[in-house]
Amino acid sequence: MSIRKLSVLALACLVALTACKSADGSSSGGGDSNASSSSGGPTYTKFEDFKGKELLFNDTAEAVGMKLKVIDAAWKPEIAGKSAQTGSHFLVAYVAATPEVDDRAAADAFLNPTSLGMRTKGGNCEYPDRGYCYGTPTPTTMLESVADNEWFDHKWQEALYSGGRLEAKETMIGAIALTVSDDEKDLSWELCASTRDSDGQGVSVPELSPCVKVPTPKDNG
């Protein structure tokens, strides 16, 4: 057999072997990459799977309100393009939100700061109510689809006048920030929300506003 025929035969065998290895993935870099992306992607927890007590929020602007859960908290020097005043930080409560009725959408899912509040006992306030000091949070953010634990570094957008549509059974994440003096960072806080029972008056009538505990904040997220 000539040298040329031997070379052609050897080349054909090499091509066949390469094709077999690619077919079973044993030597293909793409196979490892695909496995990594399928098993290591972000996780999006559903509202009902988050731990914690639900807080019904409806400031009477819409027929369908929202259910909220405070899922995490952090001390932040800035959020949503806002910087905290000198000598203070933002106490940021991260919330999961879903429509209050399973088969309905919330047409304007808005974390309205005038209908939300945070309270603490032992704070330095001029007019305490039943031992609590109340504060109106600002800024609050738009509700967005954010993967688990990515809310700390997410580029939040402030919700100024309205929100967005929250589809039936959909889970979205938002941030609610309150300016807290650095010498009051050791206090325990609660998030309060307006409901239909409080006649849309929110935290202006604190005893009518249900509240839930804010977890111990992580320092700077």
Buried (B, 14 or more C-beta within 10 A) or exposed (E): EEEEEEEEEEEEEEEEEEEEEEEEEEEEEEEEEEEEEEEEEEEEBEBEEBEBEBBBBBBBBBEBBBBBBBBBBBBBEEBBEBEBEEEBBBBBBBBBBBBBBEEBBBBEBBBBBBBBBBBBEEBEEEEBEEEBBBBBBBBBBBBBEBEEBEBBEBEBBBBEEEBBEBEEBBBBBBBBBBBBBEEBEEBEBBBBBBBEEBEBBBBBEBEBBBBBEBBEBEEEB
